[in-house]
Amino acid sequence: MDLTRAALPLPWRGWVRLPREARDTLFLLAVIGWTVLPHLSHLPLWCSMLTGSILVWRAWLALSNAALPSRWWLVAVLLLACGLTLWSHRTLVGRESGVTLVVVLMALKTLELRARRDAFVVFFLGFFLVLTQFFYSQSLLVAFAMLVSVWGLLTALVLAHMPVGQPALRQAAWLSARSALWGTPLMVLLFVLFPRIGPLWGVQQDRLGKTGLSSTMRMGSMAELAADESVAMRVRFLGTAPPPEALYFRGPVLAQFDGREWTPLPPSLVTSLQPLADLRTSGPSIAYEMTLEPQRIPLLPLLEAAPAAPEIDGYRVRVTEDLQWYTDQLVFERLRFTARAHLTFQHGPLRAVPGLQHYLELPFGANPRTLAWARAMRRQSRYAQADVQELAALVLQRISQGGYTYSLTPGVYGEDGGLDAVDEFWLDRKIGFCEHYAAAFVVVMRAFGVPARVVTGYQGADTARVEGYTIVRQSHAHAWAEYWRSGSGWLRTDPTAAVAPDRILRSRNLQPEPGLMASALGEFSPALLQRFRTSWEALNNRWNQWVLNYSQGQQFDLMKSIGFTSPSWHDLALLLIAVFCALSVTGAAWAWWEQRRQDPWIRQFAQARRALRTLGLSAQSHDPPRVLAERVRARFGEHGASLAELFYTMEQQHYGRKALNRPPASLTRALRLQARYLQVEAR
């Protein structure tokens, strides 16, 4: 690949007619571009622009037959890239800076493709870059894109080994695909049997979900999640599935309010109140299997109410006073576990305790009109001595009959930075999403003197199941409320059900405006769009279950199915060794068979050369039969005439117009007999 000659512009005459070197270079550049493409979302802008410019420049050099730049230019660009990397990431060590530098180095290396070894460096940098993409995503689409990258890099590697000429790109692509397919069984065996271990790279925070529930809530945060149709969890009920209105997956419980944002109680307060959880269940329990996607908080959104912590390898789960199931580390990977829930339950203290005062606090000076409205209602004779449930019914009745509207786009409340967002919603505009209604309900109940708090999580699910799984999306993120009643504990109430009952009873979420493509397809055939989405999610679920979530437990289950009664790591190691031994024996047998099925004429020539070497004659693999015949005549004279004539016959039968596919057995016997005869004569 020496491109250091003078520039001779080449007219474009089609891909096939391009010079071999230019064609192979352009193909390699296209593969590099495809490999780098998924990285653009997390690379600095300067890196993407620099890499694209270098690849375009290298393509122009290939098409114009121009000389490559000097090494001083490359050193200068490399130093610039190192400086920009240090400026962007504040370090040259680590995952982000490392990936950035690898991308730049691979692009720069294409500018010094002067020898085959330079091309090999580019190939293996490309293979390494393929691996780094899985730092960021392990989805099915990314896996497919990287599979195409590997195929392209293997094809470029095959082209680099092909002899001079114009071999078809299709031929190289087929050879690389066939080689990869031959290695597929070994790859599958290693995947199935190799011991399951933790992540080989990165730290846990690197794999957190980019969206999902947060440990805080402000007015508008749930509406933002409602536009996210990505899957939050998949649930498979081991029995009759509950109705949609019973599907409350409990997330963060928020008690502190500063007028703008809701946050949890400090850990010290939660710890002091932990014995007060006091879950009381009744009725049958519901068993289910949950596949939880990575998320941003160390919490399991279990179906209300879970009486016990699920068992999850590598995680310790604890419950807090407010029935939140926290993990000892962030949920940085997809988890699959089984759990139980009681849909009929009560929890919390049955009598007033000091800790309840934290659920009565309101920010000083915030929302004065709402507080005045609550005081005015309490002064009315029929509400002066009302039970807390009657007060809750009063608030829900106002939401239901007071002209309120349920909307994904209610606009911004408290835009001026003040603390009167609830005033604006409750008394003026009356347009909001679930968090607006939950926040207003809690503020009003606290103004009534009733302990109350906001609970966030997920409510409802898709009505259609996918291969037995109920899908809960980020768009099912929801906020509801709990208030405390003496003798009962904490009671759940959902203010959204008062204004939008279909949201709770039938899981009919408000839908954001679809994109152009989805809108066009939906208008053409809504059923087709739904089938496409269902099929894709079923495929994604299989990928998650059988590839990304393939665990040690599944390995041991597989071993049980083939006869191991109580499999262990020791058994797994023995099975892996046995498989490798079997593969080695199979490979040796295959090599022997391949040797046996080679061209019979090659075996015939090899036997003839060995026979001549026993006579003391030189016989190399490149010597044709005619040369061997002349050597026999020169050494043995008339005594070797018969053997020499056999070599002439061999040449005629193999290379003549009426060539034979395999040597006659009579020729083989005659060669052997004549060689023995000359051995005897030589003695």
N, C-alpha and C positions, 0 to 999 in steps of 0.2 A: 504494500500500500504506500509506495513512495510517491508523494504528490508534490515534490519540491522542484518541479520543472516549470518552464516559462508558461505564462498564461496563453492559452489558445482557446478562444471562445468556441463552444460547441453548440451548433443549432439544435433545437429540440426536434427530434425525429421520432418521438415515441419512446415509451419505456423499454421495449424489447430491443430497440436499436441503439440504446445508450451503451457507451463503453462499459465493460464489466466493472471496472473500479468505481466509476461514477454511480452505476446502478446499485452496487452493494452498499456504497456509502449513503446514498439517499434512503435506502431501505433501513439501514441501521439508525439513521437520524429519525425516521418516522417511528421506529420502535422506542427509541429513547423518549421522544415527545409523548407517546402514549403512556409510557411508564411514569413520567414526571407529572402528567396531567392530574391524577388524583391528589397529588401533593399540593396543588396550587392553593387549596383552601386554607392551609396552615403555614405556607411559606411566606416570608416577607415579600412585599411587592417588588422591591428592588431585585430580589433573587429570581422571581418569575420573569421579570423583564430582561434581566441579564442572561438567563438561561435561554429564553426564546430568541434573543438577539444573536447569541453565539450559534445556536442551531441553524437559524436562517442564514447567517454568514457562512457557516460550513457548507450548507446546501448550495449557496451561490458559488463557492470555490469549486465544489465538485462539478457543477454544471458548466462553469466557465473554464475549467481545466487550469485554474490559477494556482500559484504557489502558496503553500501554507505560511502563516506568519512565523516570525522568528521566535525563539524561546524567550527572548527578553519581553516581548509583548505578553506572552502567557504568564510569566512571572509577575509582571506589573498587574495584570487582571486578577491573578490569584491573591496578591497582597491586598488589592482593593476589596476583594470578596471577604478576606479574613477581617479586614477593618470594619466592613459593613456588618458582618456577622457579630463581631464583638459589640458594635453599637446597638444592634437589634436585640441581642439576647444577653448582653452583659457578660458573656463568657464564651469560650471556644470549646468547652467541655459540657457534655450533656446531650440529651436526646434531640431537642429542637435545633441547637446549633450544629450538632453532628449531621442531622439530615440535610440542613441547609448547605453545609460544606460538601457533602457527598454529591448533591445535585449539581453544584457549581463545578466540582472537580470532574464529574463525568462529562459535562458539557465542554469543559476546557480540553479534556483528553481527546475529544474528537478533532481538535485543531492540530494534533501532532500524530495523526495516523500515518506514520512513515514506515512502519514495519508490522508484521503480523502480531508481534508481542504487544504492540500498542493497542491493537484491536482487541486482544484477549483481556487487557486491563479494562477496557470499556465494557466488554461483555460481563465480566464478573462484578464490576461496579453496578451494572444494571441489575444483576441477580440480587445483590445486596439491597439495592433500592427497592426492589419488589418486596423483600422481607420487611423493610421499614414501614411500608404502607399499613401493615397490620398493627403498628403502634396505635393507629388512629381509628381504624375500623376493621371489623371482621365480618362485615355483612356479606350476603350472597353476591350482590352486585360487585363489590370490591374484589371478592375472590374470583369472579369471572373475569374482571378486567385484568387482574394480575396473572391469571392463567393465560390470557392472550399475550401478555407481556413476556411470560416465560417461553411461550411458543415462538414469538418473534425473535427473542434473544437466541434460542436454540437454532432457529433457522439461519440467523446471521452467523452463528458459530460454525454451522455446517458449510455455509458459503465460503467462510475463511479457509476451510480445509479442502475445498474442491479445487481440482487442477485448473490450470490456465485455460481460458476459453470462455464460452458464453453459456454456462449451464442454466437451465430454466429455474426461475425462482420457485415455480410450482414443485419441481423435483426436490429442491432443498427443504421446502416446507413439509412435503410429504415424508421425507426421511426423518426430519426432526419430530414430527408428530408420531411416526411409527416407533421411534426410539423412546419417546415419552410414554407411549402406550405399553411398551414392553416393561417399563419400570413401574407401571401403575400397580400391579399386584403386590410388589414388594412394599410400595408406599402404603397401600391399604393395610397390609399385615402389620407394618410398624405402627400405623395409627391405632389399630385395634388392640395390639398387644403391648405396646410400649407403656411403661408405668406412667400413670397420670400424676403430674407434678404441677406446681403453681406457675404463675407467669414467669417466663424466662427473661423478660426485660421490663423496664419501666417501673414506675411506682404506682401505687393504687390510685392516687389522684389523677393519673394520666388517663384513666379509663372511665371516669365518671360520666354519667349521662349529661348531656348538654341541656336538656330540658327536663321538666317535671316539677313535682312539688318542691316548695321552698319552706324553710323554717320560719318565714315571716309572711305577712299578707298586707297588702295595701289595696285600696280601691282601684280595681282595674287589672290586678295580677291574674286572677282566674280567667278573665275575658281574654287575656293574651294566650293562655294555655288552650282555650277553647278552639283556637285556630290550628292547633297542632294535632294532626290525625295519626301521629306515630303511636305505636303500641306501648302501653305502660306495663301491662301484665296480661298473661293468658291464664284462665282458670278452668280446670276440668273438675266438675262436681262428681263425686263418687256416689251418685244416687240422684234423687230428684233435685233439679236446680231450683233455687228460690225465685220468686217473682222479681222483676226489675226494681220495684219500690223497696225491696228488702236488701238490696246490694249496696251497703255502705262500707267502704274500705277505709278504715280509720288511719289518718295521717297525723301531722303535727296538731297539737292542741295549743291555742293561742289565748293568753290571758291578759297580757299587759298591752295597754293602748296609750299612745302618746298624742292622739288626735289625728295622726296621719297613717301610722303603721301599727299592726298587731304583731306581737312577739311572744314567745313562750315565757313562762316563769323561769327565773334563774335556777340553775341546777341545785343550788343549796336549798332553795325552797321546795323544789320537787322532791329532793331526797328526804327532807324532814316530813313530807306528807305521804311518803310512799306506802305506809301501812294502811292508808285510807282508801286504797283502790277497792277492796272488798267487793269483788265481783260475785253477783248472785244470779245464777242461771236457772232456767226452767225449760221444760220441753226437750225434745230430741236435739241432738247436735247434728251438724252438717259437716261431712268430711269433704275435703277438696284438695286438689293439687294445683299449686300456683307456680308459674314461671314468671319471675319478676325481672324486668329489664333493669340495667344499671341506672342509678339515680344519684341525686346530689346530696342526699341526707342519709345518715346512718339509722334508718328506720324502716320497718316492714309494715306496709299498709295492709294489715290483715282485715279480713271480714269481721265486722262487729257481731258478737264479741268473742274474742279468743280466750278460752279458759287456761290454755297452757302454751308455752313457747314451742315453736316447731324446731326440730333437730336439723341443723344445717352444718355440714362439714366446714370447719375453719372459722365458724362464727359462734360467739356466745350472745344469747338474746336475753334481755331482761325487760321487765314491765315496770312502768312508772305509776305514780298515783292516778294519773289521768288515762290509764289504759293504752299508753303508747308502748309499742314493742320496739325497743332500741337494740341495735347491734353494737358490738364492741369496736367495729371499724366501719368505714364507709362502704356502702354497697357498690363496689367498683366493677362487678362482673354480673353476668346473668345468673340468677339463682333459681333453682327448682326444689321445691320442698312440699310436704303435705302438712295440712293443719286442720283444725276443727273450729267450728263457730256455733254459738247459740244465738239465734235471732231474737229470742225472748230473754231479756236480762235486765238487771239493775246493778248499779255500782255506785261507789262513793259512800261517804258517811251518812248515817240515818239521822243524826242529830247535829246541831250546830257545833262546829269546832273552830278554834282560832284561825286555822288556815284558810277558811272560806272568805276571810276579809279581803284577800288578794283578788277575789273575783267580783268585788264591789267597787274597785278603784276606777276613777275616771280622771282624765287630765284636767287640771285646774284651768278654768276659763274657756274650755273647748265646748262647742256645740251648745251654747246657752239656751237657744230657742227650743231645742229638743228636750232639754232638761226641764224647761218651764212647762212645756206641753205635758210631760210626764207628771209633774207636780200638780198641774191643773186637773188631770184625770184622777189622780189619787184623792183630790179634795172632793170629788163628786161622791155623794153618799153611797151609791151602789158599788163603788170601787174602794171606799175607805177601808173596809175590812175584808176585801176580796182575797181569796186564796191565790197562791202563786199561779196555779193552772188557769184560773179565771183571768189573771193579768196577761198570761201568755196568749190565751184565746183572744183577748182584746187587741193585742198587737197584731196577731195573725188576721183578725177580722179587718183591721184597718188596711193591711197590705192587700187583702182580697177585694175589698170594696172601696178603697180610697183612691182609685184612679191610677194605680201604679202600673208600670209597663216593664216587662222583662225584655232586655235587649243586650246584644253583644257589643253595641257601640253607644254606650250612654254618654260619652264625652268625658271630659276630665272634671273631677270634683276637687275643690280646694286648690284651684289653679294659681291663686294669688299667694299660696304658701301659708294660708291661715289654717286654723284648727277647726273649721266649721263645715267640713265636708259632709258629715252626717246631717247637720241642719239643712244643707242645700238639697240633699237627697230626700230626707224624710218629709220636709215641709214645702219644698219648692218644685224641683224638677220631676221627682218621682219616677225616674227612669234608671234602671240598674240591672246588674247581673247578680249572680248568687252571692258574691262577697259583699255587695252593697246591702242586700237584705239581711244577711247574717250579722254584719257589723251593726246595722241599725237596730236589729232585734236585741242584741246583747247590750248596746248602749241604753236603750229604753228600759230593759229589764233591770239593769243596774241602777238606773235613775229611779225605778220603783222600789229599790232596796232589795232586789232579788239577786243572789250570786249567779253569774252567767259567764259563758266563755264561747269562743269561736273554735270550731273543729274543722280542719281541712282534710281532704283526702280525695277519694273517687266515689262517685255514685252512679249506679247503672252500668250498662254494658251494651255491646252490639246485640241486636235482636237475633241475628243469624249466627249460628255457630259454625266454626271452621274445624272440621274433623274432630268434633266433640269438644272443642275448646271454646269457652266464652271469652271474647276479646274485650278488654278494658283499655281504652285509649287515653292519651293525655287530654283529649277533648272532654273526657268524663270527669276531669278534675272539678271538685265541688267544695263549697263551704256551707256548713250548717251550724246550728247552735245547740248548746246544752244549758239548762238552768237547773238550779238545785232546789229541791223540795224536801222539807222535813218529813221523815218517815219513808221516803222513797229514794233519796239520793239524787244523782244526776239524771235528768230526763232529756232525751234527744227530741229536738223539734227542727223542722226544716222549713224556714220561711219561704223558700222558693216554691214549695208545693202550693202555697196560698195564692201565688200570682201566676205560676206556670205549672199546673198539675201534670201536664203531659211530659214535662222534663223528668219528673220523678216516677210517675206511674208507668210510662212507656219508654223511658230513656230517649226521648226525642230531643236531642240537643239542637240548639240554634246553630245553623251552619254559616260559616263565613262565606264571602263571595268566592266562588271557585275561580281558578286560573283559566286562561284562554283555552288551553288544550282540554282540560277537564270539562269546561263549560260546553265546548263544541261537542265532545263525545257524549256528555250527559244529555244534551238536547237531541242528538242523533239516536241514542239508545241508552236510556238510564239503566236498563237491565244488563246490558253488555258491560257498562262501566262497573257495575256492582259485581258481576261475575269475574271480571278481570281482577278487581281488587281482592275478592275472596280467594281466587286461585293463587295470586301472588303471595298473599299472607299465609296460605296453607303451605306453599313451597318454602317460604321463609321460616315457618314454624318447624318444618321437618329439618331444615338446615340447623336451626338452633338446637333442636332436641337431639339430633343424631350426630352432629359434628361439633358445634361449639360447646354443647353441654355433655358431651361424652365423658363419663366420669369413671372413677375407680369402681363404683358400685355396678355400673353396666359391664365393666370388664369382668368382674367376679360373677355376675349373672350369666355372662357368655360362657365362662369356664364351667359353671354348674351345668349348663345345657349340654356340654360335651363330656360330662362324667365326673368332674371334680365335686366332691360332696361338701367340703368346707375350704374353698380356695383361699390362698394367702399370697403375700408378696413372693414367698419362696416358690410356690407353685407357678406363679406367673413368670418368674425368672426361668424356671425349668422348661415351661412351655415355650418361651421365647427362644431358648437355646435349642430345643428340639426342632422348632420351625426353621431356625437358621441352618441346622445340620441337614434337614430335609431339603432345603433350598440349595445347599452346597452340593449334595449328592445329585439333585436334579440338574443343576448347572453342569456338573461333570459329565453326566449322561448325555446331556444335550450337546456338549462340546464333542464327545466321542461320536455321537450320531452325525453331527455336522461334518466331522472329519471323514466319516464313512460315506456320506452322501456327496462328497466333493467330486469334481470332474474325474471320471475313471482314467482318462488319458493322463492326468497329472500324477495319479498313483502309478500308472504304467511307466512314465518317464522316471519317477523317483526310484522304482525298482530297477530299471535299466541302469541308472547312474550308480546305484549301490553295487550292482553286478560288475560294472567296469572298475569301480574303486577296489574291489577284491582282486582285480587283475593288475592293479598298480597304475591304472590310467587316471588322469585328471578328468573329472566330470562335474561341472558346475551347473546350477539350476538354470542359468541363462543359455547354456549351450544347446543348440538345436540338434536333432538326430543326425543330420548330414555331417556336422562337425565331429560328432562322436564316431560315426562310421569311418571318417578319414583317419582318426586317431587309432582305431583298431587296425586298419590296413597298414598304417605306418609302423605299428609295433609288432604285429604278428604276420604280416605279409599274406601269403596264400592261405596260411592256416586260419587267419581271421576273416577270410572272404565271406564265409557263410554268415558270421555274426554281423559283419558290415552290411551285408545285403538285407538282413533283418531290420537294421536301423533305417535303411532306405525305404523298406516296405512300411515301417512305422510312420515315417514322414508322409508317405503317399496316402496312407489310410486316414491320417489325422488332418492333413492340410490340403489334400488333393480335391479335385472337383467332386468326386464321389466319396467324400469324407464319411467315416463311420462315427456313430455316437459313442461307442465304447470299443475298446480293442478286442479283437477275437481271442478266445482262450488259447487257441492254437499258437498265436503269436507270443503270448506270455510264456507258454511251455517251451517253445523253441528258443526264446532268449535265455531262459534259465538253463536249458541243456547245452547250448553253445558256450555259455559262460563257463560251465563246469568242464566242458571239453578242453577249452583253452587253458583252464587252471591245471588240468592234468598234463597237457602238452608242455606248459611252462615248467613243470617239475622235471 
